[in-house]
Amino acid sequence: MNRSVTLNELEELALALSDPEQLELIAFVGERLGIPIDKRRLLEGAATGQLREIKADALLKELDAIADSIEGEFDSAADIRQVRAERAEAL
């Protein structure tokens, strides 16, 4: 009999997994969400400390897909500079 699992229960179960199993879970969820994740590269990256680079690559791919879906021209570098300037002024 299948039963529903709450998000909190799922988080607790995920924490009980080993690091490689957590990475496999990340790859599984990413694939379900349509985010292509190279499981082999993810596992190798964890072993070599390149996890940040792998996460950044996945995020950039997702952002590229979002940007492609937006109509019109925009300059993301200018947007980033503006956000940084606003933050600097707030400090």
URNOR-V449575 format. One record per residue. N is the residue number from 1. SS is DSSP state (~ for helix, > for strand, _ for the rest). OMEGA is omega in whole degrees, -180 to 180 (none if undefined). Layout:
# URNOR-V449575
n: {N | N}
ss: {SS | SS}
omega: {OMEGA | OMEGA}
This chain:
# URNOR-V449575
n: {1 | 2 | 3 | 4 | 5 | 6 | 7 | 8 | 9 | 10 | 11 | 12 | 13 | 14 | 15 | 16 | 17 | 18 | 19 | 20 | 21 | 22 | 23 | 24 | 25 | 26 | 27 | 28 | 29 | 30 | 31 | 32 | 33 | 34 | 35 | 36 | 37 | 38 | 39 | 40 | 41 | 42 | 43 | 44 | 45 | 46 | 47 | 48 | 49 | 50 | 51 | 52 | 53 | 54 | 55 | 56 | 57 | 58 | 59 | 60 | 61 | 62 | 63 | 64 | 65 | 66 | 67 | 68 | 69 | 70 | 71 | 72 | 73 | 74 | 75 | 76 | 77 | 78 | 79 | 80 | 81 | 82 | 83 | 84 | 85 | 86 | 87 | 88 | 89 | 90 | 91}
ss: {_ | _ | _ | _ | _ | _ | ~ | ~ | ~ | ~ | ~ | ~ | ~ | ~ | ~ | ~ | _ | _ | ~ | ~ | ~ | ~ | ~ | ~ | ~ | ~ | ~ | ~ | ~ | ~ | ~ | ~ | _ | _ | _ | _ | _ | _ | ~ | ~ | ~ | ~ | ~ | ~ | ~ | ~ | ~ | ~ | _ | _ | ~ | ~ | ~ | ~ | ~ | ~ | ~ | ~ | ~ | ~ | ~ | ~ | ~ | ~ | ~ | ~ | ~ | ~ | ~ | _ | _ | _ | _ | _ | _ | ~ | ~ | ~ | ~ | ~ | ~ | ~ | ~ | ~ | ~ | ~ | ~ | ~ | ~ | ~ | _}
omega: {178 | 175 | 179 | 178 | 178 | 178 | 179 | 178 | 180 | 178 | 178 | 178 | -180 | 179 | 180 | 179 | 173 | 180 | 178 | 178 | 177 | 179 | 176 | 177 | 177 | 180 | 179 | -179 | 178 | 178 | 179 | -179 | 179 | 177 | -177 | 179 | 178 | -176 | 180 | 180 | 179 | 180 | 178 | -180 | 178 | -179 | -177 | 178 | -179 | -175 | 179 | -180 | -180 | 178 | 179 | 178 | 180 | 179 | 180 | 177 | 179 | 179 | 176 | 179 | 178 | -179 | 179 | -178 | -179 | 179 | 177 | -180 | 174 | -178 | -176 | 178 | 178 | 178 | 180 | 178 | 180 | 179 | 179 | 179 | 179 | 178 | 179 | 178 | -179 | 180 | none}
